[in-house]
Amino acid sequence: MISRSLIRKLIIVAIAAQLLVLLVMAGKREFILAKGDIVYLRSAPIDPRDPFRGDFVRLQYDFNRISISEYHGQKPFAKFRRGDIIYGVLKPQDDQVYFVNHFTDSPTNNELAIKGRITTKAYSRQPNPTHLNAKFGIEQYFVQQGKGKEMEATLGSRNSLQVPVEMKIALGDDGTAVIGDHRWSNIGVQLSFERATPRASNSSEGDAIISPLILVSLENVSDKALVFATRGDDCDFSLSQVDQDQSKANIDTGCTENAKNTAQLISLAPGENHTVEIDMSKPRWHFMDKKGNTIEMGEGNLWRRYRLRYTAPLADNAWQGFMNTPAFRTTGNID
């Protein structure tokens, strides 16, 4: 029979072991913050408050959802299970902002990468998945009491100007990521519909197809002038499908005829914007359906979500990089 004194000692040892683990974790976090590689990752909060834990912002990144076309590792994509480690290989764009260029199961020594874990439940996936979900340990950001709502207001709503938040991330040698701070992007983006695809249609075969006519505004939300480069029209924009493997979408992601045109420079003072009209009925926005037929966006699944991306043409003394719009449906719904 185990004595009470022995039980007390075992409890003390167990508590001490837990405290030691917490101290090691805290120490590793502080070491990474002090010595790690610093990058900024662009994100958008999706929840402003948890009343039981104080103000925090729940974060979501483009790379939380992994497409099979973005995976370049050796391990078969379908073999990943919940809890497995995956790495996002990072590449820079402008002003220390990085993006995930591709994913792998084992990065090389010369690659800057962020480590995550698969969160997709194995029993909920198809035998040959085209997407996986992952978390990278930077999906929650605690802020000073009362600041969560303030951040939410700055971010804007789905039908107004949205200003992305850029998280300052420290990366350890093994890819472990720790949030250090945040800043606001110099550019805000707003998407609106001039024309949308009807939600329901009683039209007969042969009636006109209605594809969206969209306005995208890029606004200088900084306190100094910014210079944008543009090739004119909608040629600086590309399109992707959010809920489908992009490799199968066959969407035109460029404007080939204008690819070599000299970019024009537009100077925007603080508060000024550059607005582009994008007509999704144009042939460059047509894509291939599951049967291999080329169709307009207005003929596609009304529940499918899309996202536009502005990619700055290379130009001296101009803002460089890319900026995504919120996701949207052809019916006019905006995330």
Phi and psi restraints in degrees (value plus and minus 20) as a CYANA .aco file:
   2 ILE   PHI     -97.3   -57.3
   2 ILE   PSI     110.6   150.6
   3 SER   PHI     -93.9   -53.9
   3 SER   PSI     139.2   179.2
   4 ARG   PHI     -83.3   -43.3
   4 ARG   PSI     -57.6   -17.6
   5 SER   PHI     -84.0   -44.0
   5 SER   PSI     -57.8   -17.8
   6 LEU   PHI     -88.0   -48.0
   6 LEU   PSI     -59.3   -19.3
   7 ILE   PHI     -81.5   -41.5
   7 ILE   PSI     -63.5   -23.5
   8 ARG   PHI     -80.7   -40.7
   8 ARG   PSI     -62.2   -22.2
   9 LYS   PHI     -83.7   -43.7
   9 LYS   PSI     -61.0   -21.0
  10 LEU   PHI     -84.2   -44.2
  10 LEU   PSI     -59.3   -19.3
  11 ILE   PHI     -84.4   -44.4
  11 ILE   PSI     -62.9   -22.9
  12 ILE   PHI     -82.2   -42.2
  12 ILE   PSI     -62.5   -22.5
  13 VAL   PHI     -82.7   -42.7
  13 VAL   PSI     -61.9   -21.9
  14 ALA   PHI     -83.9   -43.9
  14 ALA   PSI     -63.0   -23.0
  15 ILE   PHI     -84.7   -44.7
  15 ILE   PSI     -62.7   -22.7
  16 ALA   PHI     -82.6   -42.6
  16 ALA   PSI     -58.9   -18.9
  17 ALA   PHI     -84.4   -44.4
  17 ALA   PSI     -61.5   -21.5
  18 GLN   PHI     -84.4   -44.4
  18 GLN   PSI     -61.9   -21.9
  19 LEU   PHI     -83.6   -43.6
  19 LEU   PSI     -58.3   -18.3
  20 LEU   PHI     -84.0   -44.0
  20 LEU   PSI     -61.4   -21.4
  21 VAL   PHI     -81.7   -41.7
  21 VAL   PSI     -63.9   -23.9
  22 LEU   PHI     -83.2   -43.2
  22 LEU   PSI     -59.9   -19.9
  23 LEU   PHI     -85.6   -45.6
  23 LEU   PSI     -60.9   -20.9
  24 VAL   PHI     -83.2   -43.2
  24 VAL   PSI     -64.0   -24.0
  25 MET   PHI     -83.4   -43.4
  25 MET   PSI     -63.3   -23.3
  26 ALA   PHI     -84.9   -44.9
  26 ALA   PSI     -59.9   -19.9
  27 GLY   PHI     -84.4   -44.4
  27 GLY   PSI     -60.4   -20.4
  28 LYS   PHI     -84.3   -44.3
  28 LYS   PSI     -61.3   -21.3
  29 ARG   PHI     -79.9   -39.9
  29 ARG   PSI     -67.7   -27.7
  30 GLU   PHI     -86.0   -46.0
  30 GLU   PSI     -56.4   -16.4
  31 PHE   PHI     -85.0   -45.0
  31 PHE   PSI     -63.3   -23.3
  32 ILE   PHI     -84.1   -44.1
  32 ILE   PSI     -61.8   -21.8
  33 LEU   PHI     -80.8   -40.8
  33 LEU   PSI     -54.5   -14.5
  34 ALA   PHI    -104.0   -64.0
  34 ALA   PSI     -55.3   -15.3
  35 LYS   PHI    -137.6   -97.6
  35 LYS   PSI     -29.9    10.1
  36 GLY   PHI     -94.1   -54.1
  36 GLY   PSI     143.8   183.8
  37 ASP   PHI     -89.5   -49.5
  37 ASP   PSI     115.2   155.2
  38 ILE   PHI    -121.3   -81.3
  38 ILE   PSI     107.0   147.0
  39 VAL   PHI    -155.8  -115.8
  39 VAL   PSI     142.6   182.6
  40 TYR   PHI    -134.2   -94.2
  40 TYR   PSI     112.5   152.5
  41 LEU   PHI    -139.2   -99.2
  41 LEU   PSI     109.9   149.9
  42 ARG   PHI    -101.9   -61.9
  42 ARG   PSI     113.7   153.7
  43 SER   PHI    -165.6  -125.6
  43 SER   PSI     148.5   188.5
  44 ALA   PHI    -155.2  -115.2
  44 ALA   PSI     104.0   144.0
  45 PRO   PHI     -86.4   -46.4
  45 PRO   PSI     131.3   171.3
  46 ILE   PHI    -145.3  -105.3
  46 ILE   PSI     -23.0    17.0
  47 ASP   PHI    -175.5  -135.5
  47 ASP   PSI     101.8   141.8
  48 PRO   PHI    -107.9   -67.9
  48 PRO   PSI     -34.4     5.6
  49 ARG   PHI    -177.3  -137.3
  49 ARG   PSI     122.4   162.4
  50 ASP   PHI    -146.0  -106.0
  50 ASP   PSI      88.1   128.1
  51 PRO   PHI     -84.3   -44.3
  51 PRO   PSI     -36.6     3.4
  52 PHE   PHI    -112.0   -72.0
  52 PHE   PSI     -33.9     6.1
  53 ARG   PHI    -146.7  -106.7
  53 ARG   PSI     -10.4    29.6
  54 GLY   PHI      65.8   105.8
  54 GLY   PSI    -199.6  -159.6
  55 ASP   PHI     -90.3   -50.3
  55 ASP   PSI     112.1   152.1
  56 PHE   PHI    -172.3  -132.3
  56 PHE   PSI     140.9   180.9
  57 VAL   PHI    -132.9   -92.9
  57 VAL   PSI     106.3   146.3
  58 ARG   PHI    -106.9   -66.9
  58 ARG   PSI     106.7   146.7
  59 LEU   PHI    -126.6   -86.6
  59 LEU   PSI     130.4   170.4
  60 GLN   PHI    -156.2  -116.2
  60 GLN   PSI     117.0   157.0
  61 TYR   PHI    -141.4  -101.4
  61 TYR   PSI     137.6   177.6
  62 ASP   PHI     -78.0   -38.0
  62 ASP   PSI     -53.7   -13.7
  63 PHE   PHI    -104.1   -64.1
  63 PHE   PSI     -16.0    24.0
  64 ASN   PHI     -89.5   -49.5
  64 ASN   PSI     -40.1    -0.1
  65 ARG   PHI    -134.6   -94.6
  65 ARG   PSI      99.6   139.6
  66 ILE   PHI    -128.7   -88.7
  66 ILE   PSI     103.2   143.2
  67 SER   PHI    -111.2   -71.2
  67 SER   PSI     126.4   166.4
  68 ILE   PHI     -80.0   -40.0
  68 ILE   PSI     -49.6    -9.6
  69 SER   PHI     -91.8   -51.8
  69 SER   PSI     -36.6     3.4
  70 GLU   PHI    -114.7   -74.7
  70 GLU   PSI     -23.0    17.0
  71 TYR   PHI    -115.9   -75.9
  71 TYR   PSI     104.4   144.4
  72 HIS   PHI    -139.2   -99.2
  72 HIS   PSI      -1.1    38.9
  73 GLY   PHI    -104.4   -64.4
  73 GLY   PSI     158.8   198.8
  74 GLN   PHI    -108.3   -68.3
  74 GLN   PSI     -55.3   -15.3
  75 LYS   PHI     -86.7   -46.7
  75 LYS   PSI     112.7   152.7
  76 PRO   PHI     -77.0   -37.0
  76 PRO   PSI     116.0   156.0
  77 PHE   PHI     -76.7   -36.7
  77 PHE   PSI     -59.6   -19.6
  78 ALA   PHI     -91.6   -51.6
  78 ALA   PSI     -30.8     9.2
  79 LYS   PHI    -107.4   -67.4
  79 LYS   PSI     -29.9    10.1
  80 PHE   PHI     -88.3   -48.3
  80 PHE   PSI     118.6   158.6
  81 ARG   PHI    -148.1  -108.1
  81 ARG   PSI     145.0   185.0
  82 ARG   PHI     -76.0   -36.0
  82 ARG   PSI     109.8   149.8
  83 GLY   PHI      76.6   116.6
  83 GLY   PSI     -34.6     5.4
  84 ASP   PHI     -87.5   -47.5
  84 ASP   PSI     127.5   167.5
  85 ILE   PHI    -104.6   -64.6
  85 ILE   PSI     119.9   159.9
  86 ILE   PHI    -160.4  -120.4
  86 ILE   PSI     132.5   172.5
  87 TYR   PHI    -140.3  -100.3
  87 TYR   PSI     117.5   157.5
  88 GLY   PHI    -122.4   -82.4
  88 GLY   PSI      97.7   137.7
  89 VAL   PHI    -100.9   -60.9
  89 VAL   PSI     104.2   144.2
  90 LEU   PHI    -116.8   -76.8
  90 LEU   PSI     122.6   162.6
  91 LYS   PHI    -152.4  -112.4
  91 LYS   PSI     127.1   167.1
  92 PRO   PHI    -104.3   -64.3
  92 PRO   PSI     132.2   172.2
  93 GLN   PHI    -138.5   -98.5
  93 GLN   PSI    -112.7   -72.7
  94 ASP   PHI    -146.0  -106.0
  94 ASP   PSI     122.1   162.1
  95 ASP   PHI      37.0    77.0
  95 ASP   PSI      26.0    66.0
  96 GLN   PHI      48.1    88.1
  96 GLN   PSI     -14.4    25.6
  97 VAL   PHI     -99.8   -59.8
  97 VAL   PSI     108.7   148.7
  98 TYR   PHI    -132.8   -92.8
  98 TYR   PSI     141.8   181.8
  99 PHE   PHI    -158.1  -118.1
  99 PHE   PSI     138.9   178.9
 100 VAL   PHI    -100.8   -60.8
 100 VAL   PSI      94.6   134.6
 101 ASN   PHI     -97.2   -57.2
 101 ASN   PSI     -60.4   -20.4
 102 HIS   PHI    -184.5  -144.5
 102 HIS   PSI     152.8   192.8
 103 PHE   PHI    -135.7   -95.7
 103 PHE   PSI     132.9   172.9
 104 THR   PHI    -171.3  -131.3
 104 THR   PSI     144.4   184.4
 105 ASP   PHI    -111.9   -71.9
 105 ASP   PSI     -30.2     9.8
 106 SER   PHI    -180.5  -140.5
 106 SER   PSI      79.4   119.4
 107 PRO   PHI     -92.3   -52.3
 107 PRO   PSI     137.0   177.0
 108 THR   PHI    -102.7   -62.7
 108 THR   PSI     147.4   187.4
 109 ASN   PHI     -84.2   -44.2
 109 ASN   PSI     -46.6    -6.6
 110 ASN   PHI    -113.7   -73.7
 110 ASN   PSI     -10.1    29.9
 111 GLU   PHI    -125.2   -85.2
 111 GLU   PSI     113.4   153.4
 112 LEU   PHI    -105.3   -65.3
 112 LEU   PSI     100.3   140.3
 113 ALA   PHI    -157.9  -117.9
 113 ALA   PSI     133.4   173.4
 114 ILE   PHI    -132.3   -92.3
 114 ILE   PSI     113.4   153.4
 115 LYS   PHI    -113.7   -73.7
 115 LYS   PSI     114.3   154.3
 116 GLY   PHI    -155.9  -115.9
 116 GLY   PSI     157.6   197.6
 117 ARG   PHI    -148.9  -108.9
 117 ARG   PSI     120.0   160.0
 118 ILE   PHI     -86.2   -46.2
 118 ILE   PSI     114.1   154.1
 119 THR   PHI    -132.7   -92.7
 119 THR   PSI     -27.1    12.9
 120 THR   PHI     -84.0   -44.0
 120 THR   PSI     111.2   151.2
 121 LYS   PHI     -97.7   -57.7
 121 LYS   PSI     110.3   150.3
 122 ALA   PHI     -78.8   -38.8
 122 ALA   PSI     -59.3   -19.3
 123 TYR   PHI     -92.3   -52.3
 123 TYR   PSI     -34.1     5.9
 124 SER   PHI    -118.1   -78.1
 124 SER   PSI     -20.5    19.5
 125 ARG   PHI    -120.5   -80.5
 125 ARG   PSI     135.3   175.3
 126 GLN   PHI     -95.3   -55.3
 126 GLN   PSI     140.1   180.1
 127 PRO   PHI     -76.9   -36.9
 127 PRO   PSI     -53.6   -13.6
 128 ASN   PHI    -145.9  -105.9
 128 ASN   PSI      57.8    97.8
 129 PRO   PHI     -89.7   -49.7
 129 PRO   PSI     128.0   168.0
 130 THR   PHI    -120.1   -80.1
 130 THR   PSI     -31.8     8.2
 131 HIS   PHI    -160.3  -120.3
 131 HIS   PSI     131.4   171.4
 132 LEU   PHI    -153.0  -113.0
 132 LEU   PSI     133.4   173.4
 133 ASN   PHI    -126.5   -86.5
 133 ASN   PSI     126.6   166.6
 134 ALA   PHI    -167.6  -127.6
 134 ALA   PSI     135.7   175.7
 135 LYS   PHI    -142.3  -102.3
 135 LYS   PSI     130.4   170.4
 136 PHE   PHI    -143.1  -103.1
 136 PHE   PSI      -4.6    35.4
 137 GLY   PHI      58.2    98.2
 137 GLY   PSI      -9.0    31.0
 138 ILE   PHI    -149.2  -109.2
 138 ILE   PSI      10.1    50.1
 139 GLU   PHI    -112.6   -72.6
 139 GLU   PSI     -22.1    17.9
 140 GLN   PHI    -151.5  -111.5
 140 GLN   PSI     115.8   155.8
 141 TYR   PHI    -151.4  -111.4
 141 TYR   PSI      91.6   131.6
 142 PHE   PHI    -102.2   -62.2
 142 PHE   PSI     116.1   156.1
 143 VAL   PHI    -147.1  -107.1
 143 VAL   PSI     148.1   188.1
 144 GLN   PHI     -79.8   -39.8
 144 GLN   PSI     123.8   163.8
 145 GLN   PHI     -71.0   -31.0
 145 GLN   PSI     107.5   147.5
 146 GLY   PHI      71.6   111.6
 146 GLY   PSI     -28.7    11.3
 147 LYS   PHI    -108.1   -68.1
 147 LYS   PSI     -35.3     4.7
 148 GLY   PHI     -80.9   -40.9
 148 GLY   PSI     -66.4   -26.4
 149 LYS   PHI     -85.9   -45.9
 149 LYS   PSI     -55.3   -15.3
 150 GLU   PHI     -83.7   -43.7
 150 GLU   PSI     -62.7   -22.7
 151 MET   PHI     -84.4   -44.4
 151 MET   PSI     -60.1   -20.1
 152 GLU   PHI     -80.1   -40.1
 152 GLU   PSI     -60.0   -20.0
 153 ALA   PHI     -85.6   -45.6
 153 ALA   PSI     -59.7   -19.7
 154 THR   PHI     -86.7   -46.7
 154 THR   PSI     -55.4   -15.4
 155 LEU   PHI     -86.0   -46.0
 155 LEU   PSI     -51.0   -11.0
 156 GLY   PHI      66.0   106.0
 156 GLY   PSI     154.9   194.9
 157 SER   PHI    -130.1   -90.1
 157 SER   PSI     155.1   195.1
 158 ARG   PHI     -82.7   -42.7
 158 ARG   PSI     -47.3    -7.3
 159 ASN   PHI    -123.7   -83.7
 159 ASN   PSI      -4.7    35.3
 160 SER   PHI    -152.1  -112.1
 160 SER   PSI    -196.5  -156.5
 161 LEU   PHI     -83.5   -43.5
 161 LEU   PSI     110.4   150.4
 162 GLN   PHI    -133.2   -93.2
 162 GLN   PSI     109.9   149.9
 163 VAL   PHI    -129.8   -89.8
 163 VAL   PSI      92.1   132.1
 164 PRO   PHI     -85.5   -45.5
 164 PRO   PSI     127.3   167.3
 165 VAL   PHI    -118.7   -78.7
 165 VAL   PSI     119.7   159.7
 166 GLU   PHI    -132.8   -92.8
 166 GLU   PSI      96.0   136.0
 167 MET   PHI    -106.8   -66.8
 167 MET   PSI     111.5   151.5
 168 LYS   PHI    -102.4   -62.4
 168 LYS   PSI      96.7   136.7
 169 ILE   PHI    -138.8   -98.8
 169 ILE   PSI     112.5   152.5
 170 ALA   PHI    -120.6   -80.6
 170 ALA   PSI     113.9   153.9
 171 LEU   PHI    -134.2   -94.2
 171 LEU   PSI     108.8   148.8
 172 GLY   PHI     -98.8   -58.8
 172 GLY   PSI     151.4   191.4
 173 ASP   PHI     -80.6   -40.6
 173 ASP   PSI     -48.4    -8.4
 174 ASP   PHI    -112.3   -72.3
 174 ASP   PSI     -14.4    25.6
 175 GLY   PHI      73.0   113.0
 175 GLY   PSI     -22.0    18.0
 176 THR   PHI     -82.6   -42.6
 176 THR   PSI     111.9   151.9
 177 ALA   PHI    -130.1   -90.1
 177 ALA   PSI     119.8   159.8
 178 VAL   PHI    -152.8  -112.8
 178 VAL   PSI     111.1   151.1
 179 ILE   PHI     -96.7   -56.7
 179 ILE   PSI     110.6   150.6
 180 GLY   PHI    -124.8   -84.8
 180 GLY   PSI     -62.7   -22.7
 181 ASP   PHI    -186.5  -146.5
 181 ASP   PSI    -191.0  -151.0
 182 HIS   PHI    -166.1  -126.1
 182 HIS   PSI     143.2   183.2
 183 ARG   PHI    -167.4  -127.4
 183 ARG   PSI     148.1   188.1
 184 TRP   PHI    -120.1   -80.1
 184 TRP   PSI     124.4   164.4
 185 SER   PHI     -83.2   -43.2
 185 SER   PSI     132.4   172.4
 186 ASN   PHI     -96.9   -56.9
 186 ASN   PSI     -31.4     8.6
 187 ILE   PHI    -144.8  -104.8
 187 ILE   PSI     110.2   150.2
 188 GLY   PHI    -124.5   -84.5
 188 GLY   PSI     133.8   173.8
 189 VAL   PHI    -151.1  -111.1
 189 VAL   PSI     119.8   159.8
 190 GLN   PHI    -153.1  -113.1
 190 GLN   PSI     114.5   154.5
 191 LEU   PHI    -138.5   -98.5
 191 LEU   PSI     113.5   153.5
 192 SER   PHI    -162.8  -122.8
 192 SER   PSI     139.1   179.1
 193 PHE   PHI    -126.5   -86.5
 193 PHE   PSI     106.0   146.0
 194 GLU   PHI    -108.1   -68.1
 194 GLU   PSI     -47.3    -7.3
 195 ARG   PHI    -170.0  -130.0
 195 ARG   PSI     118.8   158.8
 196 ALA   PHI    -151.2  -111.2
 196 ALA   PSI     138.8   178.8
 197 THR   PHI     -96.0   -56.0
 197 THR   PSI     110.5   150.5
 198 PRO   PHI     -76.3   -36.3
 198 PRO   PSI     121.1   161.1
 199 ARG   PHI     -85.5   -45.5
 199 ARG   PSI     -58.8   -18.8
 200 ALA   PHI    -153.7  -113.7
 200 ALA   PSI     125.5   165.5
 201 SER   PHI    -154.5  -114.5
 201 SER   PSI     112.7   152.7
 202 ASN   PHI    -123.0   -83.0
 202 ASN   PSI      -7.6    32.4
 203 SER   PHI     -92.3   -52.3
 203 SER   PSI     133.1   173.1
 204 SER   PHI    -111.0   -71.0
 204 SER   PSI     147.8   187.8
 205 GLU   PHI     -79.3   -39.3
 205 GLU   PSI     116.5   156.5
 206 GLY   PHI      83.6   123.6
 206 GLY   PSI     -33.3     6.7
 207 ASP   PHI     -87.7   -47.7
 207 ASP   PSI     139.8   179.8
 208 ALA   PHI     -83.7   -43.7
 208 ALA   PSI     121.5   161.5
 209 ILE   PHI    -102.5   -62.5
 209 ILE   PSI     116.9   156.9
 210 ILE   PHI    -133.5   -93.5
 210 ILE   PSI      87.8   127.8
 211 SER   PHI    -124.6   -84.6
 211 SER   PSI     135.4   175.4
 212 PRO   PHI     -85.2   -45.2
 212 PRO   PSI     130.6   170.6
 213 LEU   PHI    -138.0   -98.0
 213 LEU   PSI      95.0   135.0
 214 ILE   PHI    -138.5   -98.5
 214 ILE   PSI     122.3   162.3
 215 LEU   PHI    -127.9   -87.9
 215 LEU   PSI     108.8   148.8
 216 VAL   PHI    -138.2   -98.2
 216 VAL   PSI     102.4   142.4
 217 SER   PHI    -132.9   -92.9
 217 SER   PSI     109.0   149.0
 218 LEU   PHI    -127.2   -87.2
 218 LEU   PSI      99.5   139.5
 219 GLU   PHI    -135.5   -95.5
 219 GLU   PSI     118.9   158.9
 220 ASN   PHI     -98.3   -58.3
 220 ASN   PSI      86.7   126.7
 221 VAL   PHI    -124.0   -84.0
 221 VAL   PSI      -8.6    31.4
 222 SER   PHI    -106.8   -66.8
 222 SER   PSI    -198.2  -158.2
 223 ASP   PHI    -122.3   -82.3
 223 ASP   PSI      -4.2    35.8
 224 LYS   PHI    -161.6  -121.6
 224 LYS   PSI     143.1   183.1
 225 ALA   PHI     -86.0   -46.0
 225 ALA   PSI     122.7   162.7
 226 LEU   PHI    -143.9  -103.9
 226 LEU   PSI     123.1   163.1
 227 VAL   PHI    -127.4   -87.4
 227 VAL   PSI     106.3   146.3
 228 PHE   PHI    -127.9   -87.9
 228 PHE   PSI     125.8   165.8
 229 ALA   PHI    -124.1   -84.1
 229 ALA   PSI     121.7   161.7
 230 THR   PHI    -167.3  -127.3
 230 THR   PSI     126.9   166.9
 231 ARG   PHI    -117.7   -77.7
 231 ARG   PSI     -18.2    21.8
 232 GLY   PHI      72.3   112.3
 232 GLY   PSI     139.3   179.3
 233 ASP   PHI      34.5    74.5
 233 ASP   PSI    -157.5  -117.5
 234 ASP   PHI    -128.2   -88.2
 234 ASP   PSI       1.3    41.3
 235 CYS   PHI     -95.6   -55.6
 235 CYS   PSI     -28.3    11.7
 236 ASP   PHI    -111.2   -71.2
 236 ASP   PSI     -18.1    21.9
 237 PHE   PHI    -132.7   -92.7
 237 PHE   PSI     127.4   167.4
 238 SER   PHI    -149.9  -109.9
 238 SER   PSI     147.2   187.2
 239 LEU   PHI    -149.0  -109.0
 239 LEU   PSI     121.6   161.6
 240 SER   PHI    -157.5  -117.5
 240 SER   PSI     137.2   177.2
 241 GLN   PHI    -115.6   -75.6
 241 GLN   PSI     112.0   152.0
 242 VAL   PHI     -98.0   -58.0
 242 VAL   PSI     -57.3   -17.3
 243 ASP   PHI    -124.4   -84.4
 243 ASP   PSI       0.5    40.5
 244 GLN   PHI    -167.7  -127.7
 244 GLN   PSI     127.7   167.7
 245 ASP   PHI     -80.0   -40.0
 245 ASP   PSI     100.9   140.9
 246 GLN   PHI     -83.5   -43.5
 246 GLN   PSI     -46.4    -6.4
 247 SER   PHI     -85.7   -45.7
 247 SER   PSI     -40.2    -0.2
 248 LYS   PHI    -120.6   -80.6
 248 LYS   PSI     -26.3    13.7
 249 ALA   PHI     -97.2   -57.2
 249 ALA   PSI     -50.6   -10.6
 250 ASN   PHI      38.1    78.1
 250 ASN   PSI      15.2    55.2
 251 ILE   PHI    -103.4   -63.4
 251 ILE   PSI     117.8   157.8
 252 ASP   PHI     -85.4   -45.4
 252 ASP   PSI      99.6   139.6
 253 THR   PHI    -124.7   -84.7
 253 THR   PSI      -7.1    32.9
 254 GLY   PHI    -168.4  -128.4
 254 GLY   PSI    -190.7  -150.7
 255 CYS   PHI    -155.7  -115.7
 255 CYS   PSI      59.0    99.0
 256 THR   PHI     -74.7   -34.7
 256 THR   PSI     -61.1   -21.1
 257 GLU   PHI     -85.9   -45.9
 257 GLU   PSI     -40.9    -0.9
 258 ASN   PHI    -129.7   -89.7
 258 ASN   PSI     -11.2    28.8
 259 ALA   PHI     -81.5   -41.5
 259 ALA   PSI     -49.4    -9.4
 260 LYS   PHI    -122.1   -82.1
 260 LYS   PSI     -16.4    23.6
 261 ASN   PHI     -86.1   -46.1
 261 ASN   PSI     127.4   167.4
 262 THR   PHI     -90.8   -50.8
 262 THR   PSI     110.1   150.1
 263 ALA   PHI     -93.2   -53.2
 263 ALA   PSI     121.2   161.2
 264 GLN   PHI    -112.6   -72.6
 264 GLN   PSI     129.2   169.2
 265 LEU   PHI    -125.6   -85.6
 265 LEU   PSI     114.5   154.5
 266 ILE   PHI    -142.2  -102.2
 266 ILE   PSI     102.7   142.7
 267 SER   PHI    -115.5   -75.5
 267 SER   PSI     105.2   145.2
 268 LEU   PHI    -133.5   -93.5
 268 LEU   PSI     103.7   143.7
 269 ALA   PHI     -94.9   -54.9
 269 ALA   PSI     142.6   182.6
 270 PRO   PHI     -72.5   -32.5
 270 PRO   PSI     107.9   147.9
 271 GLY   PHI      72.6   112.6
 271 GLY   PSI     -32.9     7.1
 272 GLU   PHI    -105.9   -65.9
 272 GLU   PSI     135.6   175.6
 273 ASN   PHI    -153.8  -113.8
 273 ASN   PSI     140.9   180.9
 274 HIS   PHI    -137.8   -97.8
 274 HIS   PSI      97.3   137.3
 275 THR   PHI    -132.2   -92.2
 275 THR   PSI     115.1   155.1
 276 VAL   PHI    -143.9  -103.9
 276 VAL   PSI     115.1   155.1
 277 GLU   PHI    -112.7   -72.7
 277 GLU   PSI     109.3   149.3
 278 ILE   PHI    -142.8  -102.8
 278 ILE   PSI      93.4   133.4
 279 ASP   PHI    -117.9   -77.9
 279 ASP   PSI      87.3   127.3
 280 MET   PHI     -94.2   -54.2
 280 MET   PSI     -21.0    19.0
 281 SER   PHI    -103.6   -63.6
 281 SER   PSI     -31.8     8.2
 282 LYS   PHI     -86.6   -46.6
 282 LYS   PSI     127.2   167.2
 283 PRO   PHI     -76.4   -36.4
 283 PRO   PSI     -50.9   -10.9
 284 ARG   PHI     -86.7   -46.7
 284 ARG   PSI     -35.8     4.2
 285 TRP   PHI    -120.4   -80.4
 285 TRP   PSI     -18.6    21.4
 286 HIS   PHI     -91.5   -51.5
 286 HIS   PSI     134.0   174.0
 287 PHE   PHI    -164.6  -124.6
 287 PHE   PSI     155.7   195.7
 288 MET   PHI    -119.2   -79.2
 288 MET   PSI     112.0   152.0
 289 ASP   PHI    -106.3   -66.3
 289 ASP   PSI    -195.7  -155.7
 290 LYS   PHI     -86.1   -46.1
 290 LYS   PSI     -42.4    -2.4
 291 LYS   PHI    -109.7   -69.7
 291 LYS   PSI     -21.4    18.6
 292 GLY   PHI      68.2   108.2
 292 GLY   PSI      -9.4    30.6
 293 ASN   PHI    -111.0   -71.0
 293 ASN   PSI     119.5   159.5
 294 THR   PHI    -102.4   -62.4
 294 THR   PSI     103.6   143.6
 295 ILE   PHI    -152.7  -112.7
 295 ILE   PSI     143.0   183.0
 296 GLU   PHI    -100.3   -60.3
 296 GLU   PSI     139.2   179.2
 297 MET   PHI     -78.4   -38.4
 297 MET   PSI     -56.8   -16.8
 298 GLY   PHI     -85.7   -45.7
 298 GLY   PSI     -34.4     5.6
 299 GLU   PHI    -110.8   -70.8
 299 GLU   PSI     -30.8     9.2
 300 GLY   PHI    -101.7   -61.7
 300 GLY   PSI    -196.1  -156.1
 301 ASN   PHI     -83.1   -43.1
 301 ASN   PSI     102.9   142.9
 302 LEU   PHI     -88.0   -48.0
 302 LEU   PSI     -38.1     1.9
 303 TRP   PHI    -109.2   -69.2
 303 TRP   PSI     -29.5    10.5
 304 ARG   PHI     -90.8   -50.8
 304 ARG   PSI     120.2   160.2
 305 ARG   PHI    -124.7   -84.7
 305 ARG   PSI     125.2   165.2
 306 TYR   PHI    -147.6  -107.6
 306 TYR   PSI     145.1   185.1
 307 ARG   PHI    -165.3  -125.3
 307 ARG   PSI     115.7   155.7
 308 LEU   PHI    -117.4   -77.4
 308 LEU   PSI     129.7   169.7
 309 ARG   PHI    -152.2  -112.2
 309 ARG   PSI     105.2   145.2
 310 TYR   PHI    -107.8   -67.8
 310 TYR   PSI     104.2   144.2
 311 THR   PHI    -137.1   -97.1
 311 THR   PSI      98.6   138.6
 312 ALA   PHI     -88.1   -48.1
 312 ALA   PSI     109.9   149.9
 313 PRO   PHI     -83.3   -43.3
 313 PRO   PSI     131.5   171.5
 314 LEU   PHI     -86.5   -46.5
 314 LEU   PSI     105.3   145.3
 315 ALA   PHI    -178.9  -138.9
 315 ALA   PSI     119.9   159.9
 316 ASP   PHI     -87.0   -47.0
 316 ASP   PSI     122.0   162.0
 317 ASN   PHI      42.3    82.3
 317 ASN   PSI       3.5    43.5
 318 ALA   PHI    -140.7  -100.7
 318 ALA   PSI     136.2   176.2
 319 TRP   PHI     -79.2   -39.2
 319 TRP   PSI     113.8   153.8
 320 GLN   PHI    -139.5   -99.5
 320 GLN   PSI     131.0   171.0
 321 GLY   PHI     104.8   144.8
 321 GLY   PSI    -179.1  -139.1
 322 PHE   PHI    -158.8  -118.8
 322 PHE   PSI     140.8   180.8
 323 MET   PHI    -160.6  -120.6
 323 MET   PSI     104.5   144.5
 324 ASN   PHI    -108.8   -68.8
 324 ASN   PSI     127.7   167.7
 325 THR   PHI    -106.2   -66.2
 325 THR   PSI     146.1   186.1
 326 PRO   PHI     -80.4   -40.4
 326 PRO   PSI     137.3   177.3
 327 ALA   PHI     -91.2   -51.2
 327 ALA   PSI     130.9   170.9
 328 PHE   PHI    -168.1  -128.1
 328 PHE   PSI     141.4   181.4
 329 ARG   PHI    -131.6   -91.6
 329 ARG   PSI     139.2   179.2
 330 THR   PHI     -82.4   -42.4
 330 THR   PSI     -42.6    -2.6
 331 THR   PHI     -97.1   -57.1
 331 THR   PSI     -23.5    16.5
 332 GLY   PHI      84.0   124.0
 332 GLY   PSI     -21.9    18.1
 333 ASN   PHI     -91.0   -51.0
 333 ASN   PSI     111.9   151.9
 334 ILE   PHI    -143.4  -103.4
 334 ILE   PSI     116.0   156.0
